[in-house]
Amino acid sequence: MNYIWAGMMVIGIAFSAVNGTMDTLGDAMMDSCEESITFLLSMAGVMGLWSGIMNIAEKTGLIHALCGLFRPLTAWLFPQVKDEETISAMILSFASNMMGAGNSSTIFALKAMERLDRENGRRPVASDAMCMFLVINMYMVQLLPVTVLKLRSDAGSAAPEDIVIPAAIVELVTMVAAVILCRICEGKRGKH
């Protein structure tokens, strides 16, 4: 991938040099850098807020209570996972994803995946639980897509929240289909 990016940059610079538009290229690069920094700073606040909320939920025992509430579902989705810390990390990841804090949930997802990998004996092949966790994490329904709402608001949308219900419906259908497909693949892998 690095070669592709480097190649694209070299081609762009060469094309600009041939066309005599190096000053335009420089301006575009600086504008892109400025927009990137502005975007990062605006999203840092959102990420900080959700990371703080998730840490508070973890320290107050709310996550432990959610584990108990969702235990039947997690037992069905992850029958081989017995460690409460692993389940807590997975639920933290799912909860932050559901609240639309996708970037913030990465921390919890990595922690959960590390614990699942430890339970898997750090083998080079992912366990069924690791695959199911990845699938659910990638297709989790976002009840409050904070990032999308922020981007739509910044882009000048008159009603940035109009995306919430249609997106949640599509995400729910996609997540159910992904879980079913994962279960089918688990069954086929178990037969070999």
Residue pairs with C-beta under 8 A, 6 or more apart in sequence:
12 25
13 22
13 25
16 22
16 24
16 25
42 150
42 154
43 103
43 147
43 150
46 101
46 104
46 146
46 147
46 150
47 101
47 103
47 104
49 101
50 96
50 99
50 101
50 104
50 105
50 146
51 101
51 104
51 107
53 99
54 92
54 95
54 96
54 101
54 104
54 108
56 62
57 63
57 66
57 92
57 95
58 88
58 92
63 88
63 91
63 92
63 95
64 84
64 88
66 91
66 95
67 74
67 84
67 87
67 88
67 91
70 91
71 87
74 81
74 87
74 90
74 91
77 132
77 136
77 179
78 87
78 90
78 129
78 132
78 133
80 119
80 127
80 128
80 129
81 87
81 90
81 116
81 119
81 129
83 115
83 119
85 115
86 112
86 115
86 116
86 119
89 108
89 111
89 112
89 115
90 108
90 112
90 133
92 105
92 108
92 111
92 112
93 105
93 108
93 109
93 111
93 112
93 137
94 105
94 136
94 137
94 140
96 102
96 104
96 105
96 108
97 105
97 137
97 140
97 142
98 140
98 141
98 142
98 143
98 144
99 142
99 143
99 144
99 146
100 142
100 143
100 144
100 145
100 146
100 147
100 148
100 149
101 146
101 147
102 142
102 147
103 147
105 137
109 133
109 137
112 133
113 130
113 133
113 134
116 127
116 129
116 130
116 133
117 130
119 127
119 129
120 126
120 127
120 129
120 130
126 134
128 186
128 189
131 182
131 185
131 186
132 179
132 182
132 186
135 178
135 179
135 181
135 182
136 175
136 178
136 179
138 178
139 171
139 174
139 175
139 178
139 179
140 171
140 175
141 168
141 171
141 172
141 175
142 148
142 167
142 168
142 171
143 164
143 168
144 164
145 163
145 164
145 167
148 160
148 163
148 167
149 160
149 161
149 163
149 164
152 160
152 163
153 160
